[in-house]
């Protein structure tokens, strides 16, 4: 079972009435929930690529085009009781607390916020550091052409910033995320590591050191 399937399984176990998939990409989690006969809506950036839009119509998933940090979540008219942020927080250039507050305010009492992300202290990152390699993306001399238009949405200074063409701006650890959830008012419902590495040597190491797992999952609940 892959990461997406495990994520969908986690969400189904929460057994909520309306899920909201934040930054769904090509919609794999939302589609998985629809296949499990669950109600789901999505929120995508207004400048999303076409492939990040067409899947929603094809799978009967309502989609709202709202910017996470400057947009208004009141545009979400459905009664969402579980928000999902799957492998997106590492891309954020603004403080995640802005989004956490919006989610907290939108949820009813008892509602969930499910977050999954890469582990900032994963086995791969530790080994890269051990070998003297970069554990963040390199600073490039020239902006990656693929980011030329996208960067205008998050950098309005007119000056080149070192992370303008980085995919992951910051990777988090589990204690750090737990603290953020608690500071935002959430009660920690679940917090665990998950290992999706296929190689047996990595799995053997992680069996003894779970904090080196590939993925972190935090589920916060609004009191």
C-alpha positions in Angstrom: 0.0 0.0 0.0 1.4 3.4 -1.0 1.4 6.8 0.8 -1.8 8.0 -0.9 -3.7 4.8 -0.1 -2.5 5.0 3.6 -3.6 8.6 3.8 -7.1 7.8 2.5 -7.3 5.0 5.0 -6.4 7.3 7.8 -9.0 9.8 6.8 -11.8 7.3 6.4 -11.1 6.1 9.9 -11.7 9.6 11.2 -15.3 9.1 9.9 -16.3 12.7 9.2 -19.1 13.9 7.1 -17.3 16.5 4.9 -13.6 16.5 4.0 -11.8 19.5 2.5 -8.6 18.7 0.6 -6.2 21.7 0.7 -3.8 22.0 -2.2 -4.9 18.7 -3.7 -2.5 18.7 -6.7 -3.9 16.2 -9.2 -6.5 15.1 -6.7 -5.3 11.7 -5.6 -6.5 12.0 -2.0 -9.8 13.5 -3.0 -10.4 10.9 -5.6 -9.5 8.2 -3.1 -12.1 9.6 -0.7 -14.8 9.7 -3.4 -14.0 6.0 -4.2 -14.7 5.3 -0.5 -18.1 7.1 -0.9 -17.0 10.1 1.2 -18.0 13.7 0.7 -15.1 15.9 -0.2 -14.4 19.4 -1.5 -11.1 20.9 -2.5 -9.3 24.3 -2.2 -6.7 25.1 -4.8 -4.7 28.2 -5.6 -6.3 30.5 -8.2 -3.2 30.2 -10.4 -3.3 26.4 -10.4 -2.3 24.6 -13.6 -5.0 23.0 -15.7 -4.1 19.4 -14.6 -4.8 20.6 -11.1 -8.4 21.5 -12.1 -9.8 19.0 -14.6 -9.7 16.0 -12.2 -12.2 17.7 -9.9 -14.9 17.9 -12.6 -14.2 14.4 -13.8 -14.6 13.0 -10.3 -17.5 15.2 -9.1 -15.5 17.1 -6.5 -16.4 20.8 -5.9 -13.3 23.0 -5.9 -12.8 26.5 -4.5 -10.0 28.6 -5.9 -8.7 30.4 -2.8 -5.2 31.5 -1.9 -4.3 30.0 1.5 -2.8 33.0 3.1 -4.7 36.0 1.7 -8.0 34.4 0.7 -11.2 34.1 2.7 -12.2 30.6 3.9 -15.7 31.9 4.3 -16.0 31.2 0.5 -16.1 27.5 1.5 -19.9 27.0 1.8 -19.8 23.3 2.7 -20.0 22.2 6.4 -16.4 20.9 6.5 -15.5 18.9 9.6 -12.2 17.6 8.5 -9.5 19.7 6.7 -6.6 17.9 4.9 -3.1 19.2 4.2 -1.2 16.4 2.6 2.5 17.0 1.8 2.1 20.7 1.2 3.4 22.5 4.4 7.0 22.1 3.3 6.3 24.4 0.3 4.9 27.3 2.4 6.8 30.6 2.3 4.4 32.3 4.7 3.9 31.3 8.4 1.7 28.1 8.6 0.1 29.8 11.6 -1.9 31.9 9.2 -3.5 28.8 7.7 -3.8 27.0 11.0 -5.9 29.9 12.4 -8.2 29.9 9.3 -8.7 26.1 9.6 -9.4 26.3 13.4 -11.9 29.1 12.9 -13.7 27.3 10.1 -14.0 23.9 11.9 -16.9 23.0 14.2 -16.1 21.8 17.7 -14.9 18.2 17.4 -13.6 18.8 13.8 -10.2 17.5 12.7 -7.2 18.9 10.9 -5.2 16.1 9.2 -1.6 17.0 8.2 1.0 14.8 6.6 4.5 15.9 5.5 8.0 14.7 4.9 10.1 14.3 8.0 12.8 16.9 8.4 14.9 14.4 10.3 14.3 11.5 8.0 16.9 8.7 7.4 17.6 10.2 4.0 18.2 13.7 5.4 20.4 12.4 8.2 22.5 10.4 5.7 22.9 13.4 3.4 24.1 15.5 6.4 26.4 12.6 7.4 28.0 12.6 3.9 28.4 16.4 4.0 25.7 17.1 1.4 23.1 19.8 1.4 19.9 19.0 3.3 18.1 22.0 1.7 18.0 22.8 -2.0 21.0 24.7 -3.4 21.0 28.5 -4.1 21.0 28.8 -7.9 22.7 31.6 -9.9 19.6 32.0 -12.2 16.0 31.4 -11.5 14.7 28.1 -12.8 12.6 29.0 -15.9 9.8 26.8 -14.6 9.3 29.2 -11.7 9.5 32.4 -13.7 5.8 33.1 -13.6 4.9 31.2 -10.4 7.4 33.2 -8.3 5.5 36.4 -8.9 2.7 35.1 -6.8 4.8 34.8 -3.6 7.6 37.3 -4.2 6.5 40.8 -5.0 9.8 42.5 -4.0 11.2 42.5 -7.5 14.4 41.1 -6.1 15.7 37.5 -6.4 15.2 35.6 -3.2 17.3 32.5 -2.4 14.2 30.2 -2.2 12.4 31.5 -5.3 12.8 28.2 -7.1 13.0 25.8 -4.1 10.3 23.2 -4.0 10.7 22.7 -0.2 11.3 25.9 1.7 11.3 24.2 5.1 10.9 20.7 6.4 9.5 20.1 9.8 10.0 17.7 12.7 7.2 16.0 14.7 7.7 17.9 18.0 7.8 21.2 16.1 4.5 20.5 14.3 2.9 19.3 17.6 3.9 22.6 19.2 2.3 24.5 16.3 -0.9 22.6 16.5 -1.1 23.2 20.3 -0.3 26.9 20.0 -3.1 27.3 17.4 -5.6 25.8 19.9 -5.8 22.2 18.6 -5.8 19.2 20.8 -3.5 16.5 19.5 -5.7 13.6 18.5 -3.0 11.6 16.8 0.7 12.1 16.1 2.9 9.4 14.6 5.6 8.6 12.1 5.1 6.4 9.0 7.8 4.8 7.0 7.2 4.3 3.2 10.7 3.3 2.2 10.8 0.1 0.2 14.4 -0.8 1.0 14.9 -3.4 3.7 18.1 -1.8 5.1 16.4 1.5 5.7 13.4 -0.3 7.2 15.7 -2.1 9.6 17.3 1.1 10.8 14.0 2.8 11.2 12.6 -0.1 13.2 15.1 0.9 15.9 14.9 4.6 15.3 11.3 5.5 14.4 12.1 9.2 14.3 14.1 8.6 11.1 10.9 7.6 9.3 10.0 9.3 6.0 6.6 10.8 6.9 5.0 12.6 9.8 1.2 12.6 10.4 -0.5 14.9 12.9 -4.2 15.0 13.5 -5.5 18.0 15.5 -9.0 18.2 16.9 -10.8 21.4 17.8 -12.1 21.2 21.4 
